[in-house]
Each structure stands twice: as C-alpha cells, then as structure tokens.
Amino acid sequence: MSMPVTLVYGQPVPDGPLWEGIYLDDLLVTYKMDVGQVVTPDFEPPEMAPSDADALRMAAAERGYEQAGLHRAEHKAFRGQVFFKAWGAAVDGLKGRVGAPLEVRQQVWQLLWRVAHEGFSTLVTMQKLMGFVCFAFQYKRELYALQHHVYQFIGTMHCSRRCWISPQIRDELLSMALYLPFCFWDMRKQ
C-alpha cells in the first residue's frame, strides 16, 4: 500500500516526502529530499533526476494531459526548483519557509502605513486592505490576533464617505504592518 501524497485543504500534510495538490488548474508536486548534509545559505541543491519521485509523478501527469487532449500552461511550468511561487505563495525550500511573496507584503505594508498616516479611510478601502492582510497572515495565523478592534470599526463605517480612524485603530494597523515580515510558515520538522 502506498503512502498518501495528496494535499487537502484543512487536513494535515501527508507524512511522506512527496506532496501533490491541485488548486483550480495548477498542479503542484513537491519532494522533500534528504541531502545528507546541513543545508547552508551557499548550498547548491542537486539536479532533479528523472527517477526522482516528483519527476515520475509529473511525467505521469503530463502523459495524462496528452492522452486527454488537454493543453498545459507551459509558461507556468517549472521543475526541480527550491525557490518558487505556487498558488500565490512564495516557497523557499532551503529555509523551509512558505508565505506571502515579499513584494506583496511590502505593498501591504505601504498601504497600512498610508491609511494609518492619513487617519481617514473608506469602507471599501478598509475591507480590501484587511483582505490583503489576511492573505499574508494565513501563513502565521497567530497574527490574526492583531485584528482586535478593526473589524468592529469596519462594521460602523458607511459606504459613501470617508471615516476618521481612531488612534486605537491606527495602532492596530501599524502593528499589523510591523509583523508582516514574519508572515511565513516554517515547514521544517521541529
């Protein structure tokens, strides 16, 4: 009996080294490889071999697409990478981290700072801003606790006008901004 490899939302990740999942039309296959040494910042990962479990899985998927007459989005394809973006997340396979891409977190930081600095916002702006924050915080879920009063504030806002933001809400927005650099999940075994 083979070990499960499928990533399922809301479920623990598979126990084995091979993980496979589909999000809409994006197939992702990852392989945790034991390289037999400590991984340092200057580590050069080995080349992907055609006999590696992930290479075999991808070859089978490509044959399936071909047999079904389906077209692949080859411009999105990559193989044997340790740094990549998939399903909206940035993966650093050497450090064992996954999170919102750095450029996204930088832009969200700028938006949070700008709204806090201006002291005014609209309902739509706050809703969209919290959506971006939640995207980043999903990789470090304990940071959702920083959103203590902001949703109560959003609930009092009116659609058609700008609202003054209290110092308490401004502090919450700035604290969210300060924690954005830590919005990643550590995939390494503890």
TIVO-2410 file (N, C-alpha, C; in nm, 3 decimals):
# residues 190
REC num residu      c1      c2      c3 atome chaine
REC   1      M   0.085  -0.118   0.000     N      A
REC   1      M   0.000   0.000   0.000    CA      A
REC   1      M   0.089   0.124   0.000     C      A
REC   2      S   0.060   0.217  -0.088     N      A
REC   2      S   0.143   0.336  -0.098    CA      A
REC   2      S   0.097   0.442   0.002     C      A
REC   3      M   0.191   0.528   0.039     N      A
REC   3      M   0.165   0.635   0.135    CA      A
REC   3      M   0.086   0.746   0.066     C      A
REC   4      P  -0.014   0.808   0.134     N      A
REC   4      P  -0.089   0.917   0.071    CA      A
REC   4      P   0.003   1.036   0.042     C      A
REC   5      V  -0.023   1.103  -0.070     N      A
REC   5      V   0.059   1.217  -0.110    CA      A
REC   5      V  -0.024   1.342  -0.135     C      A
REC   6      T  -0.156   1.332  -0.131     N      A
REC   6      T  -0.243   1.442  -0.171    CA      A
REC   6      T  -0.257   1.546  -0.061     C      A
REC   7      L  -0.233   1.672  -0.098     N      A
REC   7      L  -0.257   1.785  -0.009    CA      A
REC   7      L  -0.407   1.818  -0.015     C      A
REC   8      V  -0.471   1.823   0.101     N      A
REC   8      V  -0.614   1.852   0.109    CA      A
REC   8      V  -0.633   1.968   0.205     C      A
REC   9      Y  -0.703   2.072   0.158     N      A
REC   9      Y  -0.724   2.190   0.242    CA      A
REC   9      Y  -0.789   2.151   0.374     C      A
REC  10      G  -0.735   2.204   0.482     N      A
REC  10      G  -0.788   2.180   0.616    CA      A
REC  10      G  -0.742   2.050   0.678     C      A
REC  11      Q  -0.662   1.973   0.606     N      A
REC  11      Q  -0.612   1.846   0.658    CA      A
REC  11      Q  -0.461   1.858   0.683     C      A
REC  12      P  -0.407   1.775   0.773     N      A
REC  12      P  -0.261   1.775   0.790    CA      A
REC  12      P  -0.193   1.734   0.659     C      A
REC  13      V  -0.072   1.784   0.639     N      A
REC  13      V   0.002   1.747   0.519    CA      A
REC  13      V   0.039   1.599   0.526     C      A
REC  14      P   0.059   1.533   0.412     N      A
REC  14      P   0.097   1.392   0.413    CA      A
REC  14      P   0.227   1.369   0.491     C      A
REC  15      D   0.242   1.250   0.547     N      A
REC  15      D   0.360   1.217   0.627    CA      A
REC  15      D   0.486   1.197   0.543     C      A
REC  16      G   0.469   1.152   0.421     N      A
REC  16      G   0.585   1.118   0.339    CA      A
REC  16      G   0.653   1.238   0.276     C      A
REC  17      P   0.757   1.213   0.200     N      A
REC  17      P   0.835   1.321   0.138    CA      A
REC  17      P   0.771   1.378   0.012     C      A
REC  18      L   0.674   1.310  -0.047     N      A
REC  18      L   0.612   1.354  -0.171    CA      A
REC  18      L   0.475   1.413  -0.141     C      A
REC  19      W   0.452   1.537  -0.187     N      A
REC  19      W   0.323   1.603  -0.170    CA      A
REC  19      W   0.273   1.644  -0.307     C      A
REC  20      E   0.143   1.626  -0.329     N      A
REC  20      E   0.082   1.664  -0.456    CA      A
REC  20      E  -0.053   1.728  -0.429     C      A
REC  21      G  -0.078   1.837  -0.501     N      A
REC  21      G  -0.206   1.905  -0.485    CA      A
REC  21      G  -0.243   1.981  -0.609     C      A
REC  22      I  -0.372   2.009  -0.620     N      A
REC  22      I  -0.423   2.087  -0.733    CA      A
REC  22      I  -0.506   2.201  -0.676     C      A
REC  23      Y  -0.481   2.320  -0.727     N      A
REC  23      Y  -0.561   2.437  -0.691    CA      A
REC  23      Y  -0.610   2.494  -0.823     C      A
REC  24      L  -0.741   2.488  -0.846     N      A
REC  24      L  -0.802   2.522  -0.973    CA      A
REC  24      L  -0.735   2.439  -1.083     C      A
REC  25      D  -0.650   2.503  -1.165     N      A
REC  25      D  -0.585   2.428  -1.272    CA      A
REC  25      D  -0.433   2.419  -1.253     C      A
REC  26      D  -0.385   2.447  -1.131     N      A
REC  26      D  -0.241   2.442  -1.104    CA      A
REC  26      D  -0.205   2.316  -1.027     C      A
REC  27      L  -0.132   2.227  -1.091     N      A
REC  27      L  -0.082   2.106  -1.025    CA      A
REC  27      L   0.053   2.137  -0.965     C      A
REC  28      L   0.070   2.103  -0.838     N      A
REC  28      L   0.197   2.122  -0.769    CA      A
REC  28      L   0.240   1.989  -0.710     C      A
REC  29      V   0.363   1.949  -0.740     N      A
REC  29      V   0.422   1.829  -0.683    CA      A
REC  29      V   0.552   1.870  -0.618     C      A
REC  30      T   0.566   1.841  -0.489     N      A
REC  30      T   0.689   1.874  -0.417    CA      A
REC  30      T   0.749   1.747  -0.358     C      A
REC  31      Y   0.879   1.752  -0.340     N      A
REC  31      Y   0.952   1.637  -0.287    CA      A
REC  31      Y   1.052   1.686  -0.184     C      A
REC  32      K   1.040   1.636  -0.062     N      A
REC  32      K   1.135   1.670   0.045    CA      A
REC  32      K   1.250   1.570   0.037     C      A
REC  33      M   1.365   1.621   0.000     N      A
REC  33      M   1.480   1.535  -0.023    CA      A
REC  33      M   1.580   1.544   0.092     C      A
REC  34      D   1.626   1.430   0.140     N      A
REC  34      D   1.733   1.427   0.239    CA      A
REC  34      D   1.865   1.432   0.162     C      A
REC  35      V   1.940   1.539   0.180     N      A
REC  35      V   2.066   1.556   0.106    CA      A
REC  35      V   2.187   1.507   0.185     C      A
REC  36      G   2.164   1.460   0.306     N      A
REC  36      G   2.273   1.400   0.383    CA      A
REC  36      G   2.374   1.499   0.439     C      A
REC  37      Q   2.339   1.628   0.442     N      A
REC  37      Q   2.429   1.728   0.499    CA      A
REC  37      Q   2.348   1.846   0.548     C      A
REC  38      V   2.413   1.931   0.626     N      A
REC  38      V   2.348   2.052   0.674    CA      A
REC  38      V   2.333   2.149   0.556     C      A
REC  39      V   2.214   2.205   0.543     N      A
REC  39      V   2.188   2.298   0.434    CA      A
REC  39      V   2.225   2.439   0.482     C      A
REC  40      T   2.325   2.496   0.417     N      A
REC  40      T   2.373   2.631   0.450    CA      A
REC  40      T   2.327   2.727   0.340     C      A
REC  41      P   2.338   2.859   0.363     N      A
REC  41      P   2.293   2.954   0.261    CA      A
REC  41      P   2.361   2.937   0.125     C      A
REC  42      D   2.482   2.885   0.121     N      A
REC  42      D   2.552   2.867  -0.007    CA      A
REC  42      D   2.532   2.727  -0.066     C      A
REC  43      F   2.439   2.651  -0.009     N      A
REC  43      F   2.412   2.514  -0.054    CA      A
REC  43      F   2.362   2.514  -0.199     C      A
REC  44      E   2.417   2.426  -0.278     N      A
REC  44      E   2.371   2.406  -0.416    CA      A
REC  44      E   2.290   2.278  -0.422     C      A
REC  45      P   2.159   2.287  -0.444     N      A
REC  45      P   2.077   2.165  -0.448    CA      A
REC  45      P   2.116   2.077  -0.566     C      A
REC  46      P   2.103   1.945  -0.549     N      A
REC  46      P   2.135   1.855  -0.660    CA      A
REC  46      P   2.034   1.869  -0.773     C      A
REC  47      E   2.078   1.834  -0.892     N      A
REC  47      E   1.988   1.836  -1.009    CA      A
REC  47      E   1.876   1.734  -0.989     C      A
REC  48      M   1.762   1.764  -1.045     N      A
REC  48      M   1.650   1.672  -1.040    CA      A
REC  48      M   1.677   1.555  -1.134     C      A
REC  49      A   1.666   1.435  -1.084     N      A
REC  49      A   1.688   1.316  -1.165    CA      A
REC  49      A   1.555   1.265  -1.220     C      A
REC  50      P   1.554   1.210  -1.342     N      A
REC  50      P   1.429   1.159  -1.399    CA      A
REC  50      P   1.365   1.049  -1.314     C      A
REC  51      S   1.444   0.985  -1.228     N      A
REC  51      S   1.391   0.877  -1.144    CA      A
REC  51      S   1.341   0.927  -1.009     C      A
REC  52      D   1.355   1.057  -0.978     N      A
REC  52      D   1.302   1.112  -0.853    CA      A
REC  52      D   1.150   1.099  -0.851     C      A
REC  53      A   1.095   1.082  -0.732     N      A
REC  53      A   0.950   1.060  -0.718    CA      A
REC  53      A   0.868   1.173  -0.778     C      A
REC  54      D   0.914   1.298  -0.761     N      A
REC  54      D   0.838   1.410  -0.816    CA      A
REC  54      D   0.847   1.415  -0.968     C      A
REC  55      A   0.961   1.380  -1.023     N      A
REC  55      A   0.977   1.377  -1.169    CA      A
REC  55      A   0.887   1.270  -1.230     C      A
REC  56      L   0.880   1.155  -1.167     N      A
REC  56      L   0.793   1.047  -1.216    CA      A
REC  56      L   0.646   1.088  -1.210     C      A
REC  57      R   0.609   1.157  -1.102     N      A
REC  57      R   0.470   1.200  -1.085    CA      A
REC  57      R   0.431   1.302  -1.192     C      A
REC  58      M   0.523   1.396  -1.219     N      A
REC  58      M   0.496   1.499  -1.320    CA      A
REC  58      M   0.491   1.437  -1.460     C      A
REC  59      A   0.578   1.343  -1.488     N      A
REC  59      A   0.576   1.276  -1.619    CA      A
REC  59      A   0.442   1.205  -1.640     C      A
REC  60      A   0.392   1.140  -1.534     N      A
REC  60      A   0.262   1.072  -1.544    CA      A
REC  60      A   0.150   1.174  -1.567     C      A
REC  61      A   0.156   1.288  -1.499     N      A
REC  61      A   0.054   1.392  -1.518    CA      A
REC  61      A   0.058   1.447  -1.660     C      A
REC  62      E   0.177   1.469  -1.713     N      A
REC  62      E   0.190   1.520  -1.850    CA      A
REC  62      E   0.136   1.420  -1.952     C      A
REC  63      R   0.162   1.292  -1.928     N      A
REC  63      R   0.105   1.189  -2.018    CA      A
REC  63      R  -0.047   1.191  -2.010     C      A
REC  64      G  -0.101   1.209  -1.890     N      A
REC  64      G  -0.247   1.216  -1.873    CA      A
REC  64      G  -0.306   1.334  -1.948     C      A
REC  65      Y  -0.242   1.449  -1.940     N      A
REC  65      Y  -0.289   1.566  -2.015    CA      A
REC  65      Y  -0.288   1.535  -2.165     C      A
REC  66      E  -0.180   1.477  -2.211     N      A
REC  66      E  -0.165   1.447  -2.354    CA      A
REC  66      E  -0.272   1.348  -2.400     C      A
REC  67      Q  -0.293   1.242  -2.323     N      A
REC  67      Q  -0.392   1.141  -2.359    CA      A
REC  67      Q  -0.533   1.198  -2.360     C      A
REC  68      A  -0.560   1.294  -2.272     N      A
REC  68      A  -0.693   1.355  -2.265    CA      A
REC  68      A  -0.710   1.468  -2.366     C      A
REC  69      G  -0.602   1.504  -2.435     N      A
REC  69      G  -0.609   1.612  -2.533    CA      A
REC  69      G  -0.618   1.751  -2.469     C      A
REC  70      L  -0.570   1.763  -2.347     N      A
REC  70      L  -0.574   1.891  -2.276    CA      A
REC  70      L  -0.445   1.969  -2.299     C      A
REC  71      H  -0.457   2.100  -2.299     N      A
REC  71      H  -0.340   2.186  -2.316    CA      A
REC  71      H  -0.286   2.224  -2.178     C      A
REC  72      R  -0.154   2.226  -2.167     N      A
REC  72      R  -0.089   2.267  -2.043    CA      A
REC  72      R  -0.047   2.414  -2.053     C      A
REC  73      A  -0.048   2.482  -1.940     N      A
REC  73      A   0.002   2.620  -1.933    CA      A
REC  73      A   0.153   2.612  -1.912     C      A
REC  74      E   0.225   2.584  -2.020     N      A
REC  74      E   0.369   2.560  -2.008    CA      A
REC  74      E   0.446   2.682  -1.961     C      A
REC  75      H   0.392   2.802  -1.980     N      A
REC  75      H   0.460   2.922  -1.932    CA      A
REC  75      H   0.466   2.928  -1.779     C      A
REC  76      K   0.380   2.849  -1.711     N      A
REC  76      K   0.380   2.845  -1.565    CA      A
REC  76      K   0.461   2.728  -1.510     C      A
REC  77      A   0.510   2.642  -1.598     N      A
REC  77      A   0.577   2.519  -1.553    CA      A
REC  77      A   0.718   2.546  -1.501     C      A
REC  78      F   0.758   2.467  -1.403     N      A
REC  78      F   0.895   2.468  -1.354    CA      A
REC  78      F   0.925   2.331  -1.296     C      A
REC  79      R   1.052   2.297  -1.288     N      A
REC  79      R   1.094   2.166  -1.238    CA      A
REC  79      R   1.218   2.181  -1.150     C      A
REC  80      G   1.225   2.101  -1.046     N      A
REC  80      G   1.344   2.091  -0.964    CA      A
REC  80      G   1.388   2.220  -0.898     C      A
REC  81      Q   1.297   2.309  -0.867     N      A
REC  81      Q   1.332   2.437  -0.807    CA      A
REC  81      Q   1.317   2.431  -0.655     C      A
REC  82      V   1.402   2.504  -0.585     N      A
REC  82      V   1.386   2.515  -0.441    CA      A
REC  82      V   1.326   2.651  -0.402     C      A
REC  83      F   1.331   2.747  -0.493     N      A
REC  83      F   1.266   2.878  -0.475    CA      A
REC  83      F   1.162   2.892  -0.585     C      A
REC  84      F   1.035   2.904  -0.547     N      A
REC  84      F   0.931   2.916  -0.649    CA      A
REC  84      F   0.806   2.978  -0.589     C      A
REC  85      K   0.715   3.019  -0.678     N      A
REC  85      K   0.584   3.068  -0.637    CA      A
REC  85      K   0.480   2.972  -0.690     C      A
REC  86      A   0.388   2.935  -0.603     N      A
REC  86      A   0.279   2.846  -0.642    CA      A
REC  86      A   0.158   2.879  -0.557     C      A
REC  87      W   0.043   2.881  -0.621     N      A
REC  87      W  -0.084   2.905  -0.553    CA      A
REC  87      W  -0.081   3.038  -0.476     C      A
REC  88      G  -0.006   3.135  -0.526     N      A
REC  88      G   0.001   3.267  -0.463    CA      A
REC  88      G   0.106   3.279  -0.356     C      A
REC  89      A   0.170   3.170  -0.319     N      A
REC  89      A   0.269   3.171  -0.211    CA      A
REC  89      A   0.411   3.164  -0.267     C      A
REC  90      A   0.504   3.221  -0.191     N      A
REC  90      A   0.646   3.210  -0.224    CA      A
REC  90      A   0.705   3.101  -0.136     C      A
REC  91      V   0.775   3.007  -0.198     N      A
REC  91      V   0.834   2.894  -0.127    CA      A
REC  91      V   0.986   2.907  -0.130     C      A
REC  92      D   1.048   2.897  -0.014     N      A
REC  92      D   1.193   2.891   0.000    CA      A
REC  92      D   1.225   2.753   0.054     C      A
REC  93      G   1.259   2.662  -0.037     N      A
REC  93      G   1.283   2.524   0.000    CA      A
REC  93      G   1.410   2.503   0.081     C      A
REC  94      L   1.505   2.594   0.073     N      A
REC  94      L   1.627   2.580   0.153    CA      A
REC  94      L   1.603   2.617   0.298     C      A
REC  95      K   1.532   2.725   0.322     N      A
REC  95      K   1.500   2.763   0.460    CA      A
REC  95      K   1.379   2.687   0.512     C      A
REC  96      G   1.304   2.626   0.422     N      A
REC  96      G   1.184   2.554   0.464    CA      A
REC  96      G   1.071   2.647   0.501     C      A
REC  97      R   1.054   2.755   0.424     N      A
REC  97      R   0.951   2.855   0.453    CA      A
REC  97      R   0.858   2.874   0.335     C      A
REC  98      V   0.733   2.903   0.368     N      A
REC  98      V   0.634   2.940   0.267    CA      A
REC  98      V   0.552   3.056   0.323     C      A
REC  99      G   0.524   3.153   0.238     N      A
REC  99      G   0.447   3.268   0.284    CA      A
REC  99      G   0.408   3.358   0.169     C      A
REC 100      A   0.344   3.467   0.204     N      A
REC 100      A   0.308   3.566   0.103    CA      A
REC 100      A   0.437   3.620   0.042     C      A
REC 101      P   0.441   3.639  -0.089     N      A
REC 101      P   0.563   3.691  -0.152    CA      A
REC 101      P   0.606   3.824  -0.089     C      A
REC 102      L   0.736   3.844  -0.081     N      A
REC 102      L   0.792   3.965  -0.020    CA      A
REC 102      L   0.735   4.092  -0.081     C      A
REC 103      E   0.726   4.096  -0.215     N      A
REC 103      E   0.676   4.218  -0.279    CA      A
REC 103      E   0.531   4.246  -0.242     C      A
REC 104      V   0.452   4.144  -0.219     N      A
REC 104      V   0.313   4.163  -0.174    CA      A
REC 104      V   0.312   4.220  -0.033     C      A
REC 105      R   0.393   4.162   0.056     N      A
REC 105      R   0.398   4.211   0.193    CA      A
REC 105      R   0.449   4.356   0.199     C      A
REC 106      Q   0.542   4.390   0.112     N      A
REC 106      Q   0.590   4.529   0.108    CA      A
REC 106      Q   0.480   4.624   0.065     C      A
REC 107      Q   0.402   4.586  -0.034     N      A
REC 107      Q   0.293   4.672  -0.080    CA      A
REC 107      Q   0.184   4.686   0.026     C      A
REC 108      V   0.153   4.576   0.095     N      A
REC 108      V   0.052   4.581   0.201    CA      A
REC 108      V   0.104   4.670   0.314     C      A
REC 109      W   0.233   4.660   0.346     N      A
REC 109      W   0.292   4.746   0.448    CA      A
REC 109      W   0.272   4.893   0.411     C      A
REC 110      Q   0.300   4.927   0.286     N      A
REC 110      Q   0.285   5.066   0.242    CA      A
REC 110      Q   0.140   5.113   0.253     C      A
REC 111      L   0.046   5.026   0.217     N      A
REC 111      L  -0.096   5.062   0.227    CA      A
REC 111      L  -0.139   5.081   0.373     C      A
REC 112      L  -0.096   4.991   0.461     N      A
REC 112      L  -0.129   5.005   0.603    CA      A
REC 112      L  -0.073   5.135   0.659     C      A
REC 113      W   0.053   5.163   0.626     N      A
REC 113      W   0.116   5.285   0.676    CA      A
REC 113      W   0.042   5.407   0.624     C      A
REC 114      R   0.008   5.406   0.496     N      A
REC 114      R  -0.057   5.521   0.434    CA      A
REC 114      R  -0.194   5.550   0.499     C      A
REC 115      V  -0.274   5.446   0.518     N      A
REC 115      V  -0.405   5.464   0.580    CA      A
REC 115      V  -0.390   5.513   0.724     C      A
REC 116      A  -0.297   5.452   0.799     N      A
REC 116      A  -0.275   5.496   0.937    CA      A
REC 116      A  -0.224   5.640   0.942     C      A
REC 117      H  -0.136   5.676   0.852     N      A
REC 117      H  -0.079   5.810   0.848    CA      A
REC 117      H  -0.184   5.914   0.810     C      A
REC 118      E  -0.268   5.882   0.710     N      A
REC 118      E  -0.371   5.976   0.666    CA      A
REC 118      E  -0.477   5.997   0.775     C      A
REC 119      G  -0.510   5.888   0.847     N      A
REC 119      G  -0.608   5.900   0.953    CA      A
REC 119      G  -0.753   5.893   0.907     C      A
REC 120      F  -0.773   5.872   0.778     N      A
REC 120      F  -0.907   5.859   0.721    CA      A
REC 120      F  -0.908   5.742   0.625     C      A
REC 121      S  -1.027   5.682   0.606     N      A
REC 121      S  -1.040   5.574   0.508    CA      A
REC 121      S  -1.186   5.556   0.472     C      A
REC 122      T  -1.208   5.484   0.364     N      A
REC 122      T  -1.344   5.447   0.325    CA      A
REC 122      T  -1.367   5.301   0.362     C      A
REC 123      L  -1.493   5.262   0.363     N      A
REC 123      L  -1.528   5.124   0.394    CA      A
REC 123      L  -1.464   5.027   0.294     C      A
REC 124      V  -1.475   5.056   0.166     N      A
REC 124      V  -1.421   4.966   0.064    CA      A
REC 124      V  -1.269   4.952   0.079     C      A
REC 125      T  -1.201   5.064   0.106     N      A
REC 125      T  -1.057   5.059   0.125    CA      A
REC 125      T  -1.021   4.970   0.243     C      A
REC 126      M  -1.088   4.986   0.354     N      A
REC 126      M  -1.058   4.904   0.474    CA      A
REC 126      M  -1.089   4.757   0.450     C      A
REC 127      Q  -1.199   4.727   0.381     N      A
REC 127      Q  -1.231   4.587   0.353    CA      A
REC 127      Q  -1.124   4.523   0.265     C      A
REC 128      K  -1.084   4.593   0.162     N      A
REC 128      K  -0.981   4.537   0.073    CA      A
REC 128      K  -0.847   4.525   0.145     C      A
REC 129      L  -0.814   4.625   0.225     N      A
REC 129      L  -0.688   4.622   0.299    CA      A
REC 129      L  -0.684   4.503   0.395     C      A
REC 130      M  -0.791   4.477   0.466     N      A
REC 130      M  -0.794   4.363   0.558    CA      A
REC 130      M  -0.790   4.231   0.482     C      A
REC 131      G  -0.845   4.229   0.360     N      A
REC 131      G  -0.833   4.109   0.277    CA      A
REC 131      G  -0.688   4.080   0.242     C      A
REC 132      F  -0.612   4.184   0.209     N      A
REC 132      F  -0.469   4.167   0.178    CA      A
REC 132      F  -0.392   4.123   0.303     C      A
REC 133      V  -0.426   4.183   0.417     N      A
REC 133      V  -0.360   4.145   0.542    CA      A
REC 133      V  -0.389   3.998   0.574     C      A
REC 134      C  -0.514   3.957   0.557     N      A
REC 134      C  -0.550   3.817   0.585    CA      A
REC 134      C  -0.476   3.721   0.493     C      A
REC 135      F  -0.454   3.760   0.368     N      A
REC 135      F  -0.376   3.675   0.277    CA      A
REC 135      F  -0.236   3.652   0.335     C      A
REC 136      A  -0.172   3.757   0.384     N      A
REC 136      A  -0.038   3.742   0.442    CA      A
REC 136      A  -0.043   3.666   0.574     C      A
REC 137      F  -0.140   3.698   0.659     N      A
REC 137      F  -0.148   3.636   0.791    CA      A
REC 137      F  -0.184   3.488   0.787     C      A
REC 138      Q  -0.239   3.439   0.677     N      A
REC 138      Q  -0.276   3.297   0.674    CA      A
REC 138      Q  -0.154   3.206   0.692     C      A
REC 139      Y  -0.035   3.259   0.670     N      A
REC 139      Y   0.087   3.179   0.686    CA      A
REC 139      Y   0.145   3.190   0.827     C      A
REC 140      K   0.088   3.275   0.909     N      A
REC 140      K   0.127   3.290   1.050    CA      A
REC 140      K   0.001   3.327   1.126     C      A
REC 141      R  -0.086   3.228   1.143     N      A
REC 141      R  -0.223   3.251   1.188    CA      A
REC 141      R  -0.237   3.320   1.323     C      A
REC 142      E  -0.139   3.305   1.409     N      A
REC 142      E  -0.149   3.373   1.538    CA      A
REC 142      E  -0.151   3.525   1.524     C      A
REC 143      L  -0.107   3.576   1.409     N      A
REC 143      L  -0.107   3.721   1.387    CA      A
REC 143      L  -0.248   3.776   1.364     C      A
REC 144      Y  -0.345   3.690   1.338     N      A
REC 144      Y  -0.483   3.738   1.327    CA      A
REC 144      Y  -0.527   3.807   1.457     C      A
REC 145      A  -0.464   3.773   1.568     N      A
REC 145      A  -0.498   3.834   1.696    CA      A
REC 145      A  -0.471   3.985   1.696     C      A
REC 146      L  -0.389   4.033   1.603     N      A
REC 146      L  -0.363   4.176   1.594    CA      A
REC 146      L  -0.484   4.253   1.543     C      A
REC 147      Q  -0.579   4.184   1.485     N      A
REC 147      Q  -0.700   4.247   1.430    CA      A
REC 147      Q  -0.810   4.249   1.537     C      A
REC 148      H  -0.778   4.308   1.648     N      A
REC 148      H  -0.868   4.302   1.764    CA      A
REC 148      H  -0.992   4.391   1.748     C      A
REC 149      H  -0.974   4.515   1.712     N      A
REC 149      H  -1.087   4.608   1.704    CA      A
REC 149      H  -1.120   4.653   1.562     C      A
REC 150      V  -1.034   4.623   1.467     N      A
REC 150      V  -1.051   4.679   1.332    CA      A
REC 150      V  -1.181   4.634   1.266     C      A
REC 151      Y  -1.223   4.511   1.290     N      A
REC 151      Y  -1.348   4.465   1.227    CA      A
REC 151      Y  -1.471   4.529   1.290     C      A
REC 152      Q  -1.464   4.556   1.420     N      A
REC 152      Q  -1.575   4.631   1.482    CA      A
REC 152      Q  -1.582   4.771   1.420     C      A
REC 153      F  -1.466   4.831   1.398     N      A
REC 153      F  -1.462   4.963   1.335    CA      A
REC 153      F  -1.519   4.957   1.194     C      A
REC 154      I  -1.480   4.858   1.117     N      A
REC 154      I  -1.530   4.844   0.980    CA      A
REC 154      I  -1.682   4.829   0.981     C      A
REC 155      G  -1.734   4.759   1.081     N      A
REC 155      G  -1.879   4.740   1.092    CA      A
REC 155      G  -1.956   4.869   1.115     C      A
REC 156      T  -1.888   4.973   1.164     N      A
REC 156      T  -1.955   5.101   1.189    CA      A
REC 156      T  -1.940   5.198   1.072     C      A
REC 157      M  -1.861   5.164   0.973     N      A
REC 157      M  -1.834   5.256   0.862    CA      A
REC 157      M  -1.952   5.259   0.765     C      A
REC 158      H  -1.965   5.371   0.696     N      A
REC 158      H  -2.069   5.387   0.595    CA      A
REC 158      H  -2.003   5.383   0.458     C      A
REC 159      C  -2.072   5.324   0.361     N      A
REC 159      C  -2.016   5.303   0.227    CA      A
REC 159      C  -1.979   5.432   0.156     C      A
REC 160      S  -2.057   5.536   0.176     N      A
REC 160      S  -2.046   5.652   0.088    CA      A
REC 160      S  -1.948   5.760   0.133     C      A
REC 161      R  -1.884   5.745   0.249     N      A
REC 161      R  -1.799   5.855   0.293    CA      A
REC 161      R  -1.671   5.806   0.361     C      A
REC 162      R  -1.576   5.897   0.366     N      A
REC 162      R  -1.452   5.869   0.439    CA      A
REC 162      R  -1.478   5.882   0.587     C      A
REC 163      C  -1.414   5.796   0.664     N      A
REC 163      C  -1.433   5.798   0.809    CA      A
REC 163      C  -1.299   5.824   0.877     C      A
REC 164      W  -1.306   5.896   0.988     N      A
REC 164      W  -1.189   5.921   1.070    CA      A
REC 164      W  -1.151   5.791   1.140     C      A
REC 165      I  -1.022   5.763   1.149     N      A
REC 165      I  -0.973   5.641   1.213    CA      A
REC 165      I  -0.917   5.680   1.350     C      A
REC 166      S  -0.968   5.616   1.453     N      A
REC 166      S  -0.924   5.648   1.590    CA      A
REC 166      S  -0.777   5.607   1.610     C      A
REC 167      P  -0.711   5.666   1.709     N      A
REC 167      P  -0.572   5.626   1.737    CA      A
REC 167      P  -0.559   5.477   1.767     C      A
REC 168      Q  -0.657   5.418   1.831     N      A
REC 168      Q  -0.652   5.274   1.861    CA      A
REC 168      Q  -0.648   5.191   1.732     C      A
REC 169      I  -0.731   5.226   1.635     N      A
REC 169      I  -0.733   5.153   1.507    CA      A
REC 169      I  -0.605   5.180   1.430     C      A
REC 170      R  -0.556   5.303   1.435     N      A
REC 170      R  -0.429   5.335   1.369    CA      A
REC 170      R  -0.317   5.249   1.428     C      A
REC 171      D  -0.315   5.234   1.560     N      A
REC 171      D  -0.214   5.149   1.625    CA      A
REC 171      D  -0.225   5.004   1.578     C      A
REC 172      E  -0.349   4.955   1.566     N      A
REC 172      E  -0.367   4.817   1.517    CA      A
REC 172      E  -0.314   4.803   1.375     C      A
REC 173      L  -0.343   4.900   1.289     N      A
REC 173      L  -0.295   4.894   1.151    CA      A
REC 173      L  -0.142   4.894   1.147     C      A
REC 174      L  -0.081   4.978   1.229     N      A
REC 174      L   0.065   4.985   1.232    CA      A
REC 174      L   0.126   4.858   1.291     C      A
REC 175      S   0.060   4.798   1.390     N      A
REC 175      S   0.113   4.673   1.446    CA      A
REC 175      S   0.105   4.561   1.342     C      A
REC 176      M  -0.002   4.559   1.262     N      A
REC 176      M  -0.011   4.461   1.153    CA      A
REC 176      M   0.104   4.481   1.056     C      A
REC 177      A   0.133   4.606   1.025     N      A
REC 177      A   0.243   4.636   0.932    CA      A
REC 177      A   0.376   4.589   0.988     C      A
REC 178      L   0.398   4.610   1.117     N      A
REC 178      L   0.525   4.570   1.178    CA      A
REC 178      L   0.547   4.419   1.178     C      A
REC 179      Y   0.439   4.342   1.178     N      A
REC 179      Y   0.453   4.196   1.181    CA      A
REC 179      Y   0.454   4.132   1.042     C      A
REC 180      L   0.432   4.206   0.937     N      A
REC 180      L   0.431   4.149   0.802    CA      A
REC 180      L   0.560   4.074   0.766     C      A
REC 181      P   0.678   4.119   0.812     N      A
REC 181      P   0.799   4.042   0.779    CA      A
REC 181      P   0.799   3.899   0.833     C      A
REC 182      F   0.716   3.872   0.932     N      A
REC 182      F   0.714   3.740   0.996    CA      A
REC 182      F   0.601   3.650   0.944     C      A
REC 183      C   0.540   3.688   0.835     N      A
REC 183      C   0.426   3.614   0.780    CA      A
REC 183      C   0.473   3.501   0.690     C      A
REC 184      F   0.527   3.398   0.752     N      A
REC 184      F   0.564   3.277   0.678    CA      A
REC 184      F   0.545   3.158   0.770     C      A
REC 185      W   0.531   3.043   0.709     N      A
REC 185      W   0.515   2.917   0.781    CA      A
REC 185      W   0.645   2.841   0.772     C      A
REC 186      D   0.694   2.791   0.883     N      A
REC 186      D   0.816   2.712   0.887    CA      A
REC 186      D   0.779   2.566   0.865     C      A
REC 187      M   0.820   2.513   0.749     N      A
REC 187      M   0.782   2.375   0.711    CA      A
REC 187      M   0.875   2.270   0.768     C      A
REC 188      R   0.984   2.311   0.831     N      A
REC 188      R   1.081   2.213   0.881    CA      A
REC 188      R   1.025   2.136   0.999     C      A
REC 189      K   1.070   2.013   1.013     N      A
REC 189      K   1.031   1.934   1.128    CA      A
REC 189      K   1.091   1.996   1.252     C      A
REC 190      Q   1.015   1.994   1.360     N      A
REC 190      Q   1.064   2.051   1.487    CA      A
REC 190      Q   1.139   1.946   1.564     C      A
***
